[in-house]
Structure formats: structure tokens, C-alpha cells
Amino acid sequence: MLRTLNLDGDAQADLSVHGGPTRAVYAYPVEHYQYWRREFPGMDLAPGMFGENFTIEGLLETDVNIGDRFRIGTAEVMATAPRLPCYKLGIKFGRSDILKKLLVTRYTGFYCAVLREGEVRAGDKIERLGRDEAGVSVDEVAHLYAFRPDAAMLQRAIDTKSLPETWRGYFRQQLDKLNADHERNVT
């Protein structure tokens, strides 16, 4: 069962950074595994290696907007944010550079909120129910976080209501810094 806070049997150790209403499910595209196998030859990279609940196919970060809604089995979910890797992934991979590599490649996968609880099974088709055309893509949010952003893109992210408030607040701070830097350079 996919529940509002997570999958049955999937208890997260640190709920301050994992799980919760906007991070109940983590989806990671299977297409990225090919890249990582080239990057880390000889490493066993079985599905789930990145800590994902769902290893998905056909939905890349560039194709999914924050706020897009999907049906998986009888559950409905909404994309909320890219995943920011934590040090535990570095431990799992046995190399700390995986954190930076995930951000640089923007192969982050994405978190979902559960809009309707339901049963999910391996092999279930993921059906897009709705697209937030005004929203930003998961890839764009990861880019804003990892690289120097521009004011227009920051504002688009801030205006994306489905992006969790923690992300929007962070981007407001970045926009304020960008505007302050601009003011200092103009005067």
C-alpha cells in the first residue's frame, strides 16, 4: 500500500530529510542506470541502488514538471521536488563524489506526494493524469539549486505552488541575494 507518508514497510530513519507529505515516494529513472554503469564500471547497480521506492521508465527529470500528477496502480501521486542526495548515498556507494555527480548530471530523480492512497505493484504502468504547464521541471529546479540561477527562473520556481515551501523559501533567499548583488554592482 502506498500511503500518504510512505509505502507500507518503508520506514525512513531520518524524517527531517526523508519521507513526509511532500517526499512520500522517491522515483528514479532506470534510463540513468546506464550512465552510472559507465561511470562506475564493475559496481553492482541493481534497481533501488539510489534509494528509490520506484525505479521508473520513460519519465525523466526534464519531462516532469513540479505539480504533474500520475496514477500508479490505484494510487495517485504528484511530483514535488528533485531529490538532493545526502551523505548516506555516499556511504552506500563507498564514494563521496556521488553526491556532486548527481547534482552536476541532474540525474536526481524526484519526490512525490501521495494524493490518493492505493495499491501499487512492480510493473504497474505510470499514467500522467495532469501536467502543470506553468510549473518548472524537476530538472530546472535541480539546475537552480546546483548552479548560479537567473532571476526569472527563480521567480518561476517561487511561483510554482506545488513546490514545497522549503524549496520556495530557499529560492526566495537566492533571489534576494541576486537582487542585492545586482544593486551593489549598479551603484
N, CA, C and O of each residue as an XYZ file, in Angstrom:
748
protein
N       0.837     -1.191      0.000
C       0.000      0.000      0.000
C       0.875      1.244      0.000
O       1.830      1.359      0.768
N       0.529      2.147     -0.861
C       1.171      3.454     -0.885
C       0.307      4.377     -0.042
O      -0.862      4.618     -0.342
N       0.908      4.880      1.008
C       0.188      5.726      1.964
C       0.632      7.178      1.836
O       1.586      7.491      1.123
N      -0.062      8.041      2.523
C       0.217      9.474      2.463
C       1.649      9.802      2.841
O       2.233     10.733      2.286
N       2.230      9.056      3.777
C       3.574      9.372      4.238
C       4.654      8.465      3.677
O       5.831      8.824      3.722
N       4.292      7.291      3.142
C       5.288      6.395      2.559
C       4.627      5.091      2.137
O       3.411      4.932      2.238
N       5.436      4.175      1.669
C       4.974      2.833      1.339
C       4.949      1.978      2.595
O       5.825      2.109      3.450
N       3.951      1.100      2.717
C       3.954      0.166      3.837
C       5.281     -0.588      3.844
O       5.742     -1.056      2.803
N       5.891     -0.701      5.021
C       7.142     -1.433      5.161
C       8.377     -0.620      4.829
O       9.484     -1.158      4.836
N       8.217      0.667      4.538
C       9.352      1.507      4.166
C       9.507      2.612      5.199
O       9.116      3.753      4.953
N      10.059      2.290      6.318
C      10.271      3.285      7.363
C      11.583      4.024      7.093
O      12.618      3.404      6.852
N      11.525      5.348      7.138
C      12.727      6.154      6.954
C      13.332      6.468      8.323
O      12.621      6.712      9.298
N      14.649      6.454      8.364
C      15.349      6.667      9.633
C      15.312      8.127     10.070
O      15.174      8.404     11.261
N      15.430      9.065      9.138
C      15.525     10.479      9.474
C      14.432     11.237      8.732
O      14.616     11.638      7.582
N      13.294     11.431      9.395
C      12.145     12.063      8.744
C      12.330     13.556      8.493
O      11.493     14.176      7.837
N      13.413     14.144      9.003
C      13.655     15.556      8.696
C      14.122     15.723      7.252
O      13.978     16.807      6.685
N      14.674     14.682      6.650
C      15.148     14.772      5.266
C      14.561     13.707      4.348
O      14.753     13.773      3.134
N      13.855     12.733      4.899
C      13.259     11.665      4.098
C      11.808     11.487      4.507
O      11.449     11.704      5.664
N      10.983     11.095      3.563
C       9.586     10.827      3.848
C       8.806     12.097      4.122
O       9.298     13.202      3.894
N       7.597     11.936      4.608
C       6.724     13.061      4.897
C       5.779     13.347      3.749
O       5.852     12.696      2.707
N       4.898     14.308      3.925
C       3.841     14.553      2.947
C       4.325     14.948      1.549
O       3.672     14.603      0.565
N       5.436     15.653      1.434
C       5.915     16.065      0.104
C       7.021     15.158     -0.427
O       7.466     15.315     -1.564
N       7.464     14.211      0.399
C       8.538     13.279     -0.004
C       8.168     11.839      0.347
O       9.005     11.068      0.816
N       6.911     11.493      0.114
C       6.441     10.160      0.495
C       7.046      9.073     -0.372
O       7.271      7.953      0.088
N       7.310      9.408     -1.638
C       7.800      8.424     -2.600
C       8.943      9.046     -3.392
O       8.884     10.211     -3.788
N       9.976      8.253     -3.614
C      11.107      8.695     -4.430
C      11.159      7.834     -5.689
O      11.244      6.608     -5.612
N      11.106      8.492     -6.852
C      11.147      7.804     -8.149
C      12.461      8.140     -8.854
O      12.896      9.292     -8.869
N      13.084      7.116     -9.437
C      14.354      7.316    -10.129
C      14.306      6.625    -11.487
O      13.979      5.440    -11.564
N      14.627      7.350    -12.563
C      14.557      6.771    -13.910
C      15.596      5.674    -14.150
O      16.784      5.858    -13.888
N      15.132      4.551    -14.642
C      16.009      3.432    -14.982
C      16.991      3.832    -16.081
O      18.086      3.276    -16.163
N      16.614      4.782    -16.917
C      17.482      5.226    -18.008
C      18.824      5.750    -17.499
O      19.821      5.679    -18.218
N      18.869      6.272    -16.281
C      20.123      6.814    -15.731
C      21.110      5.723    -15.330
O      22.313      5.971    -15.252
N      20.612      4.532    -15.078
C      21.498      3.451    -14.642
C      22.582      3.155    -15.676
O      23.706      2.808    -15.316
N      22.251      3.291    -16.944
C      23.256      3.048    -17.991
C      24.434      4.023    -17.844
O      25.591      3.616    -17.954
N      24.148      5.277    -17.602
C      25.202      6.275    -17.389
C      26.068      5.890    -16.181
O      27.297      5.906    -16.251
N      25.400      5.544    -15.072
C      26.147      5.244    -13.852
C      26.975      3.975    -13.991
O      28.037      3.866    -13.378
N      26.516      3.020    -14.781
C      27.310      1.803    -15.017
C      28.582      2.128    -15.782
O      29.622      1.514    -15.547
N      28.507      3.087    -16.693
C      29.723      3.537    -17.405
C      30.629      4.326    -16.459
O      31.853      4.200    -16.506
N      30.025      5.122    -15.623
C      30.772      5.967    -14.681
C      31.470      5.129    -13.608
O      32.586      5.449    -13.199
N      30.822      4.071    -13.156
C      31.344      3.213    -12.095
C      31.393      1.763    -12.571
O      30.634      0.928    -12.079
N      32.271      1.456    -13.516
C      32.316      0.080    -14.036
C      32.656     -0.910    -12.924
O      33.471     -0.639    -12.042
N      32.013     -2.041    -13.000
C      32.274     -3.076    -12.015
C      31.427     -2.975    -10.766
O      31.373     -3.924     -9.984
N      30.764     -1.849    -10.556
C      29.912     -1.695     -9.378
C      28.546     -2.305     -9.672
O      27.972     -2.077    -10.737
N      28.036     -3.076     -8.730
C      26.702     -3.662     -8.884
C      25.659     -2.579     -8.659
O      25.500     -2.076     -7.547
N      24.962     -2.230     -9.709
C      23.951     -1.176     -9.625
C      22.570     -1.759     -9.903
O      21.995     -1.549    -10.972
N      22.062     -2.476     -8.947
C      20.732     -3.076     -9.062
C      19.668     -1.998     -8.878
O      19.930     -0.984     -8.232
N      18.479     -2.197     -9.432
C      17.392     -1.240     -9.195
C      17.214     -0.997     -7.699
O      17.245     -1.928     -6.895
N      17.029      0.264     -7.347
C      16.902      0.651     -5.948
C      18.205      1.145     -5.353
O      18.225      1.581     -4.202
N      19.289      1.089     -6.102
C      20.605      1.476     -5.593
C      20.640      2.929     -5.124
O      21.410      3.274     -4.228
N      19.813      3.779     -5.725
C      19.816      5.194     -5.354
C      18.834      5.487     -4.220
O      18.612      6.640     -3.850
N      18.259      4.425     -3.685
C      17.336      4.578     -2.568
C      15.906      4.832     -2.996
O      15.051      5.170     -2.176
N      15.650      4.669     -4.284
C      14.306      4.964     -4.786
C      13.301      3.905     -4.364
O      13.631      2.729     -4.208
N      12.070      4.353     -4.183
C      10.955      3.433     -3.959
C      10.509      2.832     -5.283
O      10.142      1.659     -5.356
N      10.545      3.665     -6.345
C      10.125      3.233     -7.673
C      11.249      3.493     -8.657
O      11.682      4.633     -8.826
N      11.721      2.441     -9.305
C      12.613      2.601    -10.447
C      11.672      2.670    -11.650
O      11.012      1.692    -12.001
N      11.627      3.847    -12.268
C      10.616      4.121    -13.296
C      11.241      4.158    -14.680
O      12.460      4.268    -14.817
N      10.411      4.066    -15.695
C      10.889      4.131    -17.071
C      10.051      5.136    -17.848
O       8.823      5.140    -17.757
N      10.734      5.995    -18.620
C      10.049      6.903    -19.520
C       9.683      8.254    -18.943
O       9.055      9.058    -19.631
N      10.050      8.530    -17.716
C       9.775      9.834    -17.109
C      11.078     10.404    -16.562
O      11.483     10.104    -15.439
N      11.716     11.223    -17.370
C      12.972     11.855    -16.954
C      12.685     13.192    -16.277
O      11.597     13.751    -16.417
N      13.660     13.688    -15.554
C      13.526     14.953    -14.837
C      13.184     16.110    -15.775
O      12.500     17.052    -15.375
N      13.654     16.040    -17.011
C      13.360     17.092    -17.992
C      11.915     17.028    -18.476
O      11.392     18.018    -18.987
N      11.260     15.871    -18.321
C       9.898     15.654    -18.815
C       8.829     15.810    -17.745
O       7.637     15.802    -18.055
N       9.237     15.951    -16.501
C       8.285     16.001    -15.396
C       8.331     17.384    -14.759
O       9.382     17.839    -14.308
N       7.179     18.043    -14.730
C       7.076     19.331    -14.053
C       6.654     19.125    -12.610
O       5.926     18.186    -12.288
N       7.119     20.008    -11.750
C       6.625     20.039    -10.384
C       5.121     20.293    -10.483
O       4.683     21.232    -11.148
N       4.350     19.459     -9.825
C       2.892     19.579     -9.889
C       2.234     18.597    -10.839
O       1.012     18.446    -10.815
N       3.017     17.921    -11.681
C       2.441     16.895    -12.557
C       1.865     15.780    -11.691
O       2.443     15.403    -10.671
N       0.717     15.263    -12.115
C       0.038     14.207    -11.370
C       0.058     12.902    -12.168
O      -0.047     12.901    -13.395
N       0.198     11.789    -11.433
C       0.310     10.469    -12.050
C      -0.523      9.444    -11.285
O      -0.750      9.580    -10.082
N      -0.975      8.416    -12.006
C      -1.595      7.255    -11.387
C      -0.612      6.106    -11.492
O      -0.049      5.842    -12.555
N      -0.416      5.432    -10.379
C       0.391      4.212    -10.322
C      -0.454      3.202     -9.570
O      -0.770      3.411     -8.399
N      -0.825      2.112    -10.222
C      -1.758      1.174     -9.597
C      -3.051      1.916     -9.329
O      -3.617      2.539    -10.228
N      -3.522      1.849     -8.080
C      -4.738      2.587     -7.727
C      -4.424      3.873     -6.970
O      -5.338      4.566     -6.522
N      -3.149      4.198     -6.825
C      -2.727      5.404     -6.113
C      -2.525      6.564     -7.099
O      -2.282      6.361     -8.288
N      -2.632      7.759     -6.573
C      -2.315      8.963     -7.348
C      -1.248      9.748     -6.599
O      -1.313      9.916     -5.382
N      -0.259     10.226     -7.363
C       0.853     10.975     -6.785
C       1.080     12.254     -7.576
O       0.601     12.399     -8.700
N       1.816     13.177     -6.973
C       2.181     14.427     -7.633
C       3.667     14.682     -7.426
O       4.164     14.582     -6.304
N       4.384     15.014     -8.506
C       5.809     15.349     -8.410
C       5.962     16.642     -7.631
O       5.284     17.631     -7.908
N       6.869     16.628     -6.643
C       7.031     17.803     -5.786
C       8.422     18.430     -5.825
O       8.544     19.642     -5.645
N       9.473     17.647     -6.054
C      10.826     18.210     -5.970
C      11.855     17.185     -6.424
O      11.600     15.981     -6.377
N      13.025     17.664     -6.867
C      14.120     16.724     -7.100
C      14.633     16.211     -5.763
O      14.393     16.812     -4.716
N      15.329     15.113     -5.815
C      15.963     14.612     -4.609
C      17.345     15.220     -4.508
O      18.111     15.217     -5.472
N      17.655     15.735     -3.350
C      19.016     16.179     -3.067
C      19.707     15.030     -2.355
O      19.234     14.580     -1.311
N      20.809     14.551     -2.894
C      21.473     13.412     -2.269
C      22.074     13.786     -0.921
O      22.531     14.911     -0.717
N      22.064     12.819     -0.004
C      22.664     13.046      1.304
C      23.897     12.162      1.465
O      24.179     11.308      0.624
N      24.605     12.373      2.527
C      25.864     11.665      2.763
C      25.673     10.148      2.802
O      26.608      9.401      2.513
N      24.467      9.685      3.157
C      24.237      8.235      3.247
C      24.359      7.573      1.878
O      24.750      6.409      1.785
N      24.031      8.300      0.824
C      24.211      7.740     -0.515
C      25.701      7.565     -0.799
O      26.108      6.581     -1.416
N      26.513      8.522     -0.348
C      27.965      8.400     -0.479
C      28.498      7.178      0.234
O      29.393      6.498     -0.267
N      27.943      6.897      1.414
C      28.342      5.702      2.160
C      27.922      4.455      1.395
O      28.702      3.512      1.265
N      26.705      4.448      0.894
C      26.204      3.277      0.155
C      27.064      2.987     -1.070
O      27.339      1.829     -1.384
N      27.493      4.059     -1.768
C      28.323      3.890     -2.960
C      29.796      3.710     -2.621
O      30.585      3.286     -3.465
N      30.164      4.032     -1.384
C      31.561      3.933     -0.989
C      32.413      5.024     -1.619
O      33.617      4.853     -1.806
N      31.778      6.146     -1.945
C      32.499      7.273     -2.558
C      31.688      8.549     -2.361
O      30.505      8.611     -2.694
N      32.343      9.554     -1.819
C      31.647     10.805     -1.527
C      31.356     11.627     -2.781
O      30.490     12.502     -2.747
N      32.057     11.369     -3.886
C      31.845     12.172     -5.091
C      30.503     11.904     -5.774
O      30.122     12.644     -6.681
N      29.782     10.865     -5.360
C      28.481     10.574     -5.969
C      27.508     11.717     -5.724
O      26.654     11.985     -6.569
N      27.617     12.395     -4.591
C      26.702     13.486     -4.278
C      26.840     14.613     -5.290
O      25.846     15.101     -5.828
N      28.072     15.021     -5.543
C      28.311     16.093     -6.507
C      27.942     15.634     -7.918
O      27.368     16.402     -8.690
N      28.267     14.400     -8.251
C      27.968     13.880     -9.588
C      26.460     13.872     -9.864
O      26.028     14.183    -10.974
N      25.666     13.516     -8.853
C      24.218     13.539     -9.043
C      23.735     14.949     -9.342
O      22.892     15.147    -10.216
N      24.263     15.924     -8.623
C      23.836     17.306     -8.850
C      24.326     17.836    -10.191
O      23.584     18.521    -10.894
N      25.559     17.529    -10.549
C      26.111     18.018    -11.810
C      25.374     17.412    -13.007
O      25.071     18.118    -13.969
N      25.087     16.117    -12.951
C      24.367     15.465    -14.049
C      22.882     15.824    -14.032
O      22.200     15.741    -15.053
N      22.398     16.219    -12.871
C      20.979     16.490    -12.622
C      20.143     15.226    -12.798
O      18.951     15.290    -13.099
N      20.791     14.072    -12.603
C      20.101     12.783    -12.579
C      19.662     12.517    -11.143
O      20.131     11.577    -10.502
N      18.771     13.341    -10.658
C      18.387     13.328     -9.252
C      17.191     12.437     -8.946
O      17.014     12.017     -7.802
N      16.370     12.142     -9.946
C      15.087     11.540     -9.664
C      14.203     12.586     -9.017
O      14.571     13.759     -8.954
N      13.035     12.169     -8.532
C      12.142     13.162     -7.932
C      11.246     12.539     -6.868
O      10.928     11.350     -6.884
N      10.862     13.407     -5.949
C       9.935     13.023     -4.891
C       8.509     13.266     -5.345
O       8.239     14.100     -6.210
N       7.603     12.513     -4.736
C       6.178     12.677     -4.999
C       5.415     12.724     -3.680
O       5.772     12.068     -2.701
N       4.354     13.524     -3.692
C       3.356     13.494     -2.628
C       2.276     12.505     -3.049
O       2.001     12.353     -4.240
N       1.675     11.847     -2.096
C       0.580     10.916     -2.383
C      -0.734     11.681     -2.262
O      -1.089     12.157     -1.184
N      -1.451     11.793     -3.380
C      -2.735     12.486     -3.397
C      -3.886     11.544     -3.056
O      -4.872     11.942     -2.435
N      -3.742     10.292     -3.475
C      -4.737      9.269     -3.143
C      -3.999      7.978     -2.843
O      -3.260      7.465     -3.683
N      -4.201      7.460     -1.653
C      -3.579      6.201     -1.270
C      -4.116      5.076     -2.147
O      -5.251      5.132     -2.621
N      -3.285      4.050     -2.356
C      -3.732      2.924     -3.151
C      -2.684      1.838     -3.212
O      -1.580      1.981     -2.685
N      -3.046      0.752     -3.862
C      -2.139     -0.377     -4.020
C      -1.267     -0.168     -5.251
O      -1.743      0.249     -6.306
N       0.011     -0.464     -5.094
C       0.966     -0.402     -6.207
C       1.721     -1.716     -6.250
O       1.932     -2.369     -5.229
N       2.121     -2.086     -7.452
C       2.871     -3.333     -7.635
C       3.987     -3.094     -8.638
O       3.895     -2.211     -9.491
N       5.035     -3.886     -8.527
C       6.111     -3.829     -9.522
C       5.495     -4.065    -10.894
O       4.660     -4.953    -11.064
N       5.904     -3.277    -11.856
C       5.406     -3.406    -13.223
C       4.185     -2.570    -13.525
O       3.755     -2.511    -14.677
N       3.597     -1.905    -12.503
C       2.442     -1.046    -12.766
C       2.815      0.065    -13.739
O       3.902      0.638    -13.664
N       1.908      0.352    -14.640
C       2.090      1.454    -15.581
C       1.909      2.774    -14.828
O       1.072      2.891    -13.934
N       2.714      3.754    -15.214
C       2.568      5.096    -14.645
C       1.856      5.941    -15.696
O       2.361      6.139    -16.801
N       0.679      6.431    -15.334
C      -0.136      7.219    -16.256
C      -0.158      8.674    -15.798
O      -0.489      8.966    -14.649
N       0.194      9.578    -16.696
C       0.136     11.009    -16.356
C      -1.335     11.431    -16.388
O      -2.020     11.255    -17.395
N      -1.804     11.986    -15.280
C      -3.191     12.439    -15.184
C      -3.322     13.921    -15.474
O      -4.369     14.378    -15.933
N      -2.270     14.671    -15.209
C      -2.319     16.105    -15.416
C      -0.926     16.685    -15.419
O      -0.022     16.185    -14.749
N      -0.768     17.739    -16.177
C       0.539     18.397    -16.301
C       0.403     19.838    -15.852
O      -0.521     20.539    -16.263
N       1.326     20.280    -15.007
C       1.358     21.675    -14.583
C       2.167     22.453    -15.617
O       3.385     22.585    -15.498
N       1.478     22.962    -16.623
C       2.148     23.656    -17.731
C       2.876     24.910    -17.273
O       3.876     25.298    -17.875
N       2.389     25.545    -16.219
C       3.026     26.772    -15.721
C       4.206     26.466    -14.805
O       5.003     27.351    -14.498
N       4.316     25.219    -14.373
C       5.351     24.854    -13.413
C       6.727     24.721    -14.035
O       6.894     24.803    -15.252
N       7.687     24.518    -13.188
C       9.064     24.283    -13.624
C       9.320     22.793    -13.602
O       8.687     22.063    -12.838
N      10.238     22.336    -14.430
C      10.558     20.909    -14.457
C      11.438     20.550    -13.263
O      12.071     21.412    -12.654
N      11.461     19.285    -12.952
C      12.341     18.777    -11.900
C      13.784     19.147    -12.237
O      14.548     19.551    -11.360
N      14.150     19.009    -13.504
C      15.495     19.343    -13.958
C      15.813     20.821    -13.724
O      16.913     21.158    -13.287
N      14.860     21.693    -14.012
C      15.100     23.133    -13.811
C      15.299     23.456    -12.334
O      16.134     24.295    -11.997
N      14.554     22.811    -11.453
C      14.721     23.046    -10.017
C      16.103     22.569     -9.567
O      16.780     23.254     -8.800
N      16.520     21.393    -10.046
C      17.857     20.891     -9.700
C      18.929     21.847    -10.217
O      19.920     22.103     -9.533
N      18.729     22.373    -11.426
C      19.689     23.322    -12.003
C      19.756     24.597    -11.163
O      20.844     25.112    -10.905
N      18.610     25.104    -10.741
C      18.592     26.309     -9.900
C      19.348     26.083     -8.601
O      20.026     26.983     -8.104
N      19.231     24.897     -8.063
C      19.903     24.590     -6.800
C      21.410     24.427     -6.981
O      22.190     24.920     -6.167
N      21.817     23.743     -8.034
C      23.220     23.360     -8.192
C      24.080     24.423     -8.863
O      25.297     24.438     -8.677
N      23.468     25.308     -9.638
C      24.233     26.289    -10.407
C      23.718     27.684    -10.143
O      22.647     27.859     -9.560
N      24.467     28.665    -10.565
C      24.040     30.054    -10.355
C      22.775     30.334    -11.163
O      22.792     30.269    -12.392
N      21.698     30.641    -10.485
C      20.418     30.830    -11.161
C      20.234     32.252    -11.695
O      20.959     33.179    -11.335
N      19.238     32.382    -12.563
C      18.868     33.722    -13.015
C      17.552     34.109    -12.351
O      16.784     33.253    -11.913
N      17.309     35.405    -12.286
C      16.163     35.927    -11.539
C      14.836     35.427    -12.093
O      13.943     35.077    -11.321
N      14.690     35.385    -13.404
C      13.414     34.962    -13.992
C      13.094     33.513    -13.635
O      11.953     33.200    -13.296
N      14.078     32.634    -13.706
C      13.840     31.231    -13.383
C      13.563     31.056    -11.888
O      12.720     30.250    -11.497
N      14.277     31.815    -11.061
C      13.997     31.760     -9.621
C      12.551     32.160     -9.347
O      11.864     31.512     -8.558
N      12.094     33.217     -9.994
C      10.727     33.674     -9.773
C       9.715     32.630    -10.231
O       8.698     32.424     -9.570
N       9.984     31.967    -11.360
C       9.085     30.893    -11.817
C       8.999     29.781    -10.777
O       7.915     29.269    -10.499
N      10.137     29.410    -10.206
C      10.138     28.362     -9.178
C       9.373     28.827     -7.941
O       8.579     28.069     -7.382
N       9.602     30.046     -7.517
C       8.910     30.590     -6.346
C       7.404     30.594     -6.573
O       6.640     30.346     -5.640
N       6.969     30.871     -7.790
C       5.543     30.929     -8.130
C       4.907     29.558     -8.334
O       3.690     29.471     -8.503
N       5.692     28.494     -8.324
C       5.167     27.142     -8.515
C       4.618     26.644     -7.184
O       5.375     26.218     -6.311
N       3.319     26.699     -7.038
C       2.662     26.396     -5.756
C       2.874     24.954     -5.294
O       2.830     24.688     -4.093
N       3.102     24.022     -6.217
C       3.297     22.618     -5.840
C       4.705     22.340     -5.326
O       4.954     21.277     -4.758
N       5.628     23.280     -5.517
C       6.976     23.132     -4.977
C       6.900     23.371     -3.474
O       6.364     24.395     -3.053
N       7.416     22.466     -2.654
C       7.319     22.636     -1.197
C       7.870     23.991     -0.733
O       8.797     24.545     -1.325
N       7.278     24.493      0.326
C       7.644     25.809      0.845
C       9.125     25.889      1.215
O       9.720     26.960      1.097
N       9.735     24.792      1.658
C      11.165     24.838      1.985
C      11.980     25.205      0.747
O      12.924     25.990      0.840
N      11.628     24.651     -0.402
C      12.318     24.985     -1.648
C      12.016     26.413     -2.066
O      12.921     27.149     -2.459
N      10.772     26.808     -1.985
C      10.391     28.165     -2.404
C      11.074     29.207     -1.522
O      11.525     30.242     -2.012
N      11.149     28.927     -0.215
C      11.841     29.835      0.699
C      13.321     29.945      0.367
O      13.890     31.036      0.384
N      13.942     28.808      0.065
C      15.359     28.821     -0.328
C      15.546     29.671     -1.585
O      16.476     30.473     -1.660
N      14.669     29.497     -2.566
C      14.792     30.263     -3.807
C      14.492     31.744     -3.587
O      15.067     32.589     -4.273
N      13.604     32.079     -2.646
C      13.383     33.495     -2.317
C      14.682     34.114     -1.781
O      15.046     35.231     -2.148
N      15.374     33.368     -0.908
C      16.657     33.855     -0.382
C      17.661     34.051     -1.510
O      18.377     35.052     -1.534
N      17.722     33.105     -2.445
C      18.650     33.219     -3.563
C      18.306     34.421     -4.441
O      19.199     35.131     -4.904
N      17.020     34.644     -4.667
C      16.593     35.795     -5.461
C      16.948     37.097     -4.748
O      17.415     38.041     -5.386
N      16.730     37.159     -3.427
C      17.105     38.347     -2.655
C      18.602     38.617     -2.767
O      19.013     39.766     -2.931
N      19.426     37.561     -2.681
C      20.884     37.718     -2.816
C      21.248     38.195     -4.215
O      22.097     39.072     -4.375
N      20.616     37.628     -5.209
C      20.879     38.018     -6.593
C      20.530     39.483     -6.807
O      21.285     40.224     -7.438
N      19.380     39.896     -6.278
C      18.970     41.301     -6.411
C      19.899     42.228     -5.638
O      20.217     43.317     -6.115
N      20.335     41.815     -4.460
C      21.263     42.632     -3.671
C      22.603     42.762     -4.392
O      23.186     43.846     -4.424
N      23.092     41.670     -4.967
C      24.339     41.711     -5.734
C      24.196     42.654     -6.924
O      25.105     43.428     -7.221
N      23.072     42.587     -7.590
C      22.814     43.457     -8.746
C      22.806     44.920     -8.321
O      23.386     45.771     -8.995
N      22.144     45.211     -7.194
C      22.096     46.573     -6.679
C      23.498     47.101     -6.363
O      23.823     48.241     -6.695
N      24.330     46.269     -5.719
C      25.696     46.679     -5.396
C      26.498     46.959     -6.661
O      27.296     47.896     -6.698
N      26.288     46.150     -7.697
C      27.024     46.330     -8.942
C      26.556     47.542     -9.744
O      27.328     48.129    -10.502
N      25.292     47.910     -9.573
C      24.743     49.047    -10.317
C      25.186     50.359     -9.679
O      25.449     51.333    -10.385
N      25.269     50.392     -8.354
C      25.609     51.646     -7.665
C      27.078     51.823     -7.481
O      27.513     52.827     -6.919
